[in-house]
Amino acid sequence: MSTYVYGITARSHPALPEGMSGVGEPPMPVRVLTAGDLAAVVSDAPEGLRPKRRDLLAHQNVLAETGAAGCILPMRFGSVAPDDDSVTQVLGERAQHYQERLRELDGKVEYNVKATHVEEAVLHRVMAENAELRSLAEANRQSGGGSYDDKIRLGEMVAAAVKDKEAEDAAEVRAALETAGSALSVGPESTGWLVNLSFLVPRDTAEEFLAAVEQVRTSHPHLDLRVNGPLPPYSFVEPGPAAPADSTAGADAGAQ
């Protein structure tokens, strides 16, 4: 039977709670595989596993219970290896990498921040900030709505102004929050969000990070700002997606 992997931790990690179960129906017993100084939290992989709510929650619960006792590198839902030997082989081959990540992520959690424009509010804002748009809109109004070409021109100018505002707001949100985290991972841009950022935040400064988010929400009322966390640091298991918060580097990392 193939092996389902929840996460990777240190071999010295405290023992798992007795009777812990994970994905599957019935739930599969969770166990630990070791190799050198590392351990993998695993179970047998059920046949035909799909991202159903019960199994997603089971995956998260295993990570939450294990993470409460010490750092664990979370694997994303559906991480399956051919067998136990394959898991321990990878632990041995990537031991240095996993040990470095465990040291870096110890005591830290992930917060994902997404933002979109509130359509009516951002339209009011770009009109208020752009005298040319106001002038053209007023001219159209006085002429009974304006000609077809005038309407097209105004629409194109408004769309361009909103697009510019998206880039401006995205940069402002990032600048306001990145100093409150210790690392930053940039999510895919094709998801419909103008901001999709994951921040690695020390647990003991989480309140400061959330306060910074609230400041952004107050100063940018034309944004619909959403925060998800604290989460296991999914976006920071690999060093590639994660860049120092004061770095200009980004990455195409999957945020929740």
Sequence and secondary structure as in RCSB ss.txt:
>XXXX:A:sequence
MSTYVYGITARSHPALPEGMSGVGEPPMPVRVLTAGDLAAVVSDAPEGLRPKRRDLLAHQNVLAETGAAGCILPM
RFGSVAPDDDSVTQVLGERAQHYQERLRELDGKVEYNVKATHVEEAVLHRVMAENAELRSLAEANRQSGGGSYDD
KIRLGEMVAAAVKDKEAEDAAEVRAALETAGSALSVGPESTGWLVNLSFLVPRDTAEEFLAAVEQVRTSHPHLDL
RVNGPLPPYSFVEPGPAAPADSTAGADAGAQ
>XXXX:A:secstr
  EEEEEEEETTS    TT B STTTT B EEEEETTEEEEEEE  TT    HHHHHHHHHHHHHHHTTS EEE 
 TT EESSHHHHHHHHHHTHHHHHHHHHHHTTEEEEEEEEEE HHHHHHHHHHH HHHHHHHHHHHHTTT  HHH
HHHHHHHHHHHHHHHHHHHHHHHHHHHGGGSSEEEE  STTS SEEEEEEEEGGGHHHHHHHHHHHHHH TTEEE
EEEEEE  GGGSSTTT EETT S        
